[in-house]
């Protein structure tokens, strides 16, 4: 799906009113999105699912402990589970480890993020140490690695810039007592570790709660989730293409809620999760030009939002999960949203509190192998 189609569809969904934060951003459109006004709350979602598929990661001994990041390609899935990286065939039958734990070449301590380079022939993996490791696609052969060091703080995401360079997203500076003036959250490097560009200045507390991946990938798009009152930033081939603002009205985070003091801000996050407000938009995708995202809402549960570009109508539903984790979209491709489902059938009475989990259990029944992980591919629509 090209950038033009996506931006045209967004025009149907988002109110106009372009402006810029800086003179250099004058050509970047900004859109304002009012999710609560454009969606209605639903408890059943079967009528809004136009197609669904289940992929079983079937080997009983598959070394998965949940899936934190998923990248979909034509040849396979790449995923992060327990800080390790795997490739999985599209039918879920063949699983291969990529790299291994350690500190040597081609080894890592814990992978935080993965992405594919623009040419589609390399998998880039971000270690917790800020190292970026490169593996060939689809073979998974180690190519090399670079180490930007910890001077940029702790990086949470890696994604491509133009000309095969890469961008690291480091939402917060190190709390080392030094001034944070002039700290930038995005740093662009080439693979000789030359700094090509810095952007997204850290002006206030840039909340990174670590529950979800801060950057999502959809084809040539990478979407940086908003923090506090900042916009979501859509990158196309490494260049900023769109700024999206999410306005929950009186149910949003009040302006100036966070202070500049890191410790105080984290205390306020604890208070905020007890409040009946929507916060921390994440998992933002544009399947078939529609809009899907998640946000923490009332009762501190995860809320899914979907808005159909053809009808201009939308729905939202809560993914509470009881004792089990909420189900979270980790990828989008060919109009499908991809939801990992690691607790399928383990506690049906609890799972059925989640409308999507309930639909899967009713549609496919309980699994024969409850130790397996599953990937749900869903196409949504709202008439």
N, C-alpha and C positions, 0 to 999 in steps of 0.2 A: 504494500500500500504506500503510495507516494505522499510526500509532504503536502502537495497541493490538495489532494482529496481530503486529507485529514483536516487541514485548516478550513476548507470550505464547509465541511460537515460541522466543525465547531462553531462556525458563524450562525448556524441554525439553532445552536444550543446556548451560546454565551452572549450576553448583552454587549453591545458595542461600547466604545469609550476608550480609545487608545490614548496612552500617554507614555512618557518615559521617565525613568528615575534619573538617568544621566544623559548628557548630550550624545554620548557614543551609542546609546540604546534607542535613539529616536526612531529607527526603522523597525524595531521589534514590537509587534502588536501585543497589547495587553487585553485580556478578556476577563470579565467578572462573572462568576458563576454563583447562583443562589440555590444550593442543593435542596434545601428544605421546601422552597417554594415550587420547585420543578419536579419533585418526586412525591409519591405517596407511599405510606408504610404498608407492607403486606406481610402476612404470616405464611402464605402458601405461594410457591413460585413455579409450580409445574406448568401453568398456562403461559408463563413467560419464557419457557425454554423451548427453542425451536430445534435444537439438536444436542445430543449428549453422547459421549463415549467414555468408556472406562479402560484404562491401561493398567494392567497388574504388573508390578515389579515382582515377578512371580518367584524367583529363587528363594527358598525358605531361609537360606543362610545369607541373604543380601545384607550387607553391613550398614544398614540405614538406621538412624535415630532421628527421624524427621528430616524434612527438606527445607533448608533456609533460602536457597536460591536455585532457580531453574532457568536454563537457556535452551530454547527450542531451535533446532536447525533441521534442514531437510534430511540429514543423514542420521541424526540421533538427538537425544537429550543430553545436556550437561547439567549436573546438579552438585550442590554442596550439601553434605550431611555430616554432622558432627565435626565440622571443620575440615573434612576431607573432600576431594573432588572425584567424581565418577562420570563416565559416559555410559549411557543406557540406550540400546536400540529402540526404535520407535514402537516396537511391539512389546517392549519391556522384558524380553527374554535374555538378552546378552548384556552383562554389566562388566565394566572394566575400570579399575582404579587408574587415576592419573596422578603421577608423582607419588610421593610418600612422605610420611612424617620424618622430620629430622631438620638439620641445619645446613646440610651440604647442598651442592648444586642439584636443582630439580626437587629439593625437599622443602617442606614448610612446617610451621608450628600449628597454624590454624588458618584456614582460608576464610576471609571475610566476604569476598565478592568475586565474581567471574563475569567475563564478557567475551564477545567475539570481535576480532579486528574487522575493519571495513572490507578487506579482501576476502574474509571468510575462511582464511586458511590458518588462523592462529587463535588459540584460547588463551586469554590473559587472566591470571589468577592473582588476587591481592592477598598477601599474607598479613597476619596480625602485626608483623614487624615492619610493615610498609613496603616490603619487597614485592615487585611485580614479576611473576614467573610466566614464561611463554612456552606453550606446548603446541605442537602441530595438530591440525584438524584434518581428518577425524582420528588419526593414528594415536595421538596423545604422546608423541615423542618430545622430550625436553629439548628446547631450542636455546634458551638462555634466560638470564634474569638481571634486573637492575635493582638497586637499593637507594631510594631517595633519602633514607634516614628519617629521624624522628623530629627534625626541625620544623616540620609542617604540622606537628601534632599527630594524632592517630587517624590515619585514613580509613574511611568507611566504605568507599566505593571507587571503582576504576571504570572508565569508559573511554572510547576512542575520540580523539580530536582529528582534525584533518591531517593529511600527509603522514598517516601511520604513526602519529604521535599519540600520547595518552594523557588523560586528565585524572588527577586524584582529588577526591572530595574529602576534605578534613574539616568537619563542622566546628570543632572547637580547638583553640590553641592550647598548648600545654600550660597547666596551672603552676608555673614556676616562679610566680611573683613578679615577672617582668611585664612591661606594658604591652597590651595587645593592640595598640594603635598600628594600623597598617597591616594587620593580619588578614589574609585572604583565604577563603574556604576552598577555592578551586585553583589548582596549580597545574599548568600544562607543561609536559616534558617531552623531549625526544628520547630515543633509547640510548643516547650518550649522556643523558641526565642534564642536558642544557635546559634551563627554564625558558620556555617560549612565551608564556603569558600567565598572569595572575588576575583573577576576577572574583567577584562576590565578596566584597569587604565585610568583615565581621564587625558589625556596628553595635550589636547587642547580643544577648544570650541566644545562641543558635541551637535550639533544643534538639538533641539527638537521643531519643529514648532507647534505640537499639532493638526494638521489638520487630521491626520490619526492615527490609532492604531500602535504603534511602534513594537509590537510583534504580528505576525499572527500564527494561529494554523491550522494544518492539520493532523488529526489523532494523532500519537505519536510524530509528529514534531512540534517544535515551532521555528519560524524564526524571528530573530531580524534584523530589517531594518538597512541598513548602514547609517551613519551620516558623512557628509562631504566626506572625502576620505577613510573612514574606510570600512571594508567589511561587507556584510550581514553574520550573523552567524546562521547556521542551527543546532539546538539542537535536538537530538534524545534521548527520555527518559531522558532528563536533561543533557546529555553529548554532547559536541561539536562534530559535525560530518562533517561539511563542512564550509569553508569560501568562499564567492562569492564576487568578485570585479566587478563593473560595470564601464566600460570605454567608455565614450561618446566622446572621442577624443577632438577636439577643441571646441566641443559643451558642454563639461563638465565644472565643477567648477575648476578653476585654482588651482594648488597646492599652499598651504599657503594662500588661500583667507581669511580665518577667523583668527583673532588674538586671543590671550589668554584672552583679556579683554572682559568680558561678554557684557557690554553695547555697546562697539564698534562693537562686532560681530553681535548683533541684528540690528544695523544700517546698517551693510553690507548685512544682509539678505534682508532688504527692497530694497537696490540697486539691489541685485541679482535677485529678482523677476521681476524687470524691464528689465533684460538682456535676450537675446535670447540664453539661455542655459538650459540644462537638469539637474535637481537637485532633491534631496530628494526622492530617490526610496522608495516605500512603497508597501503594499498589495502584497507581494511576495508569490506565491504558485506554486505547482508542480502538477497540475491536470493530472492524467494518465501519470505521468513522464515528461510532457511538462513543459514549464516555462512561467509563467504569472507574470507581475508586473506593477506598475504604477509609473510615475515620472512627476513632474512639468516640462513643456517644454516651447517652444516658445509661446509668447503671454500670459505667465503665466497660461496656460491651463493645464489640467491633460491629460497625454498621457498614453494609455494602450498599453502594449507590450505583444505579444504572440508568442512563438516559438515552433513549432511542432518537437518533438524528432524523429519521424519516417522519416520525409522528410528533416529535417534540415532547413526548410524554416519558415519565420516568418512575422508577420504583426504588424503594429502599427496604432492606430487611436486616434484622439483627442476627449475628452469629455469636450466640452466648456460649453454647457448648457445655454448660454445667461444669463437671469436673474435668472435662476434656478441652483441649485448646480450640479456639475458633478456626474456621477454615479460611485460608487467605490465598487470593490469586497471586501466583508468582510468575506468570508469563502470559503473553497474548500472541497468537499467530493465526493467520488465515481466518480471522473472525472468531476464533475460539479463545476463551479464557481457560487457563490451566490451573486447577486447584489440587495440590497434594493432599491426600487423605490417608493419614498414617494410622488412624484409630477406627477405620471402617469396621463396624460390626462388633466392636469390643464392648460397648455399653449402649445398646440401642435406645433405651429409655432416656438416656442423657443426650445422645446424638440427635434424637428426634426433636429436641428443642431448637435445633438449627434447621431452618427451612430447606437449605440445599442438601444437608446430610439426610434429612428425612426423605426428600425426594429420591435420593440415590438408593436408600434402603428399600423404599417402596418400588422403585423401578427395577433394580437389579437383585434384590433380595440380599440376604446375609451371605458373606463370603465363606467359601470352604476353608480358605487359609487365612485365619485372622492375624497371622504374623506378617503377612505381606503388606507392602505399601502400595498405594494406588495413586494414579493421576487421573483426575476428572477433567474432561474437555467439554466445555459448555458454550453453546451459542444462545444469547438472550435476545429477546425482542419485546417491545411494548406496543400493543395496537392502540 
